[in-house]
Amino acid sequence: MDEIRIPLHFREGMYHLNELPTESDDFLLLRLEPCEIVSYSVPGKSNVVRLYNLEEQFVLDHLTTTYRETGELYCVELRGDEDVALVYLHYLDENDAKAEVLDFAEQSAAQISEELLQCHDKVFRLFIEHFYDGESFDYAAKIVTDADRQALLANPGERAAKRMSNPRFVQMLLNNSGNYPHEKRVPCDTHTIGIMLQCAPCDLLNFVIQEMTERIKANVVPKMDKTDDFQFIMAEYD
């Protein structure tokens, strides 16, 4: 099977792929491509969404669709034994898209905030890192303790050590999140929001970044044990 046609309208409820009608004039076309790629063109838009590392048989066995009370398609998902992965989200309009993304932002910010607050050490920096190239989305918070700062200053690397007499360089070194342990990074569900953004009928990238960032900052920063020179830094990376 090279293509899967998913009706954009059907009866309310959740259905496995084999429970859907095979004939429809209005459908979402999923293409099963070589190298375990699934792709589709978003209805009403020109962009193509691609999902990777998906075996054809897994897709055929686990693809499910959910329809609203009105009969409109709500979402397409891959439902395994334990995991659920979003494939496509069908928005009613721009307001519906904004509401869905806001709900995601609120839940994600709450989850990230809860994990960040597990740290009871003195905090030197709290970074927000984000990236989006029209397909892949990344958003994470990274906590840096005073001990992390001291470790970096004690061992900045051979090239950096030659410039440690320059206060401006030292500040740049300290304010670069990439210089600190990766395991301190707390990401959101980047797969889901990546699909949500690509399916949206309007640009919601800055909206979701702003909403998550403001909530994390409000939830976490006042409750942290911070150094006197603590900073909250948000940066886009490439």
C-alpha positions, 0 to 999 in steps of 0.5 A: 500500500502506497497511499492511505485515504482518510475521510475528512468527514465521518461519524463521531468517534475513534476508529482504526484504519480498517474501520474507515470507508475506502471511498471518499471525495474529501480526504487526507492523503497519507503517502507511505514513502521509501525509507520509512517516511510518511508524508501528507499535504495539509488540506487547504495549505501548500506545505508537506508534513513528513514523519520519519522512522515509521515502518509501513506495517506499524502504520497500518496496524496502529493508525487511528482517527478521531471525529468530532461530534459534527463529523469533522475529522479531529486528529490522526494518531499512531496508537501503540501499546503505550505511546500515542504519536500525533500524525495530523490535527485538523483545525476548524479555523484560526481561532480553533488552532490558537485555542489548541496551541494555547492548551498545549502551551499551558500543559507543557509549561506546567510540566517543565516548571514542575521538573525545574522546581525539583532543583533545590541548588542555588541557580545561576541561569535559567535558559530557554532554547528554541528552534524551528525550521518549518518542520522540526521544532525544539523548545527546552528549558535548561537550568544552570546551578552555581556549581555548574558555573564554577565547573565551567570557570575552572575548566573552560576549554583550551581555546577559551582559557586563553581569553579568560582575562577578558571580562566581556568574553567571560560573560559571553561564555557564562551566558551560552547555554551550550557550555553547560551539561545537556542533561540539565535540559528539560524539553517539551513534547517537540513532536506534537507541537511540531505537527500542530504548527505545521497543520495550523492555518496561521503562523503560531510559532511566536505565540506558542514560544511566548506563552510557554516562556511567560508561564515558565518564568512566572511559575519557576523564577520566584520560587528558585533559590537564585544567585545574586547575579541570576539571569533568565535568558531566552535564545533561538539557536540554529 
